[in-house]
Amino acid sequence: MFRKVLINSSIFFSILIAQDLSAQQRFKAGIVAGVNAAQIRGDNTGGFNKLGLVGGLRAIAVLTDKTDLSMELTYSQRGSKNDKNEPVNIQIDLNYIEVPVTYSVKDWYIEDGDYYKVQASGGLAYSRLLKATTQDLTGPQKDVTEEFSTNDFGIVLGAEFFLNKHWSLSGRWISSFNLLAEAENSPSKNSLRGYFLSFRINYIF
């Protein structure tokens, strides 16, 4: 399944990049880069303390003047980390290839620049786990990839603020539908479910 998603996504992005100038009114491509602030429900820690990188490619299909359909192919670091005031000392690092698909509605048209200032979006995301590690901060790192769910499905809600026609800043909240790990496989011995915030800078060609 992951190979099909990756191949189809790569083909889609290649087609967009190859579009001539006349087609760019309907299709757009871009890049995204930013930081995730992640947490895992069930790990006995609190707060979005686990920071990680996110970055990759973005493809946009313009549906109407005020609506878009967007798909991304990104590398995304997630997991959890205890607060320094908490007694728990376990850190979980999760590395994913992520494919979010979102529907966006735009508003606040800037006539001089011919772009909309803000947009709200919602959709679904599929992620494939590349590697999972845990570490008791007093001991060595442990590879636990086989103990975590390979496939992750989630909901995406976000907002984006455009600085001009090409540059924008965005924030997202993403939460998994399925469990990351069953109780018997997790370091905390609880069922684990992931969720995180993502803050990005985006460039659209």
Secondary structure, 3 states (H helix, E strand, C coil): CHHHHHHHHHHHHHHHHCCCHHHHHCEEEEEEEEEEEEEEECCCCCCCCEEEEEEEEEEEEEEECCEEEEEEEEEEEEEECCCCCCCCCEEEEEEEEEEEEEEEEEEEEECCCCEEEEEEEEEEEEEEEEEEEEEECCCCEEECHHHCCCEEEEEEEEEEEECCCCEEEEEEEEEECCCCECCCCCCCCCCEEEEEEEEEEEEEC
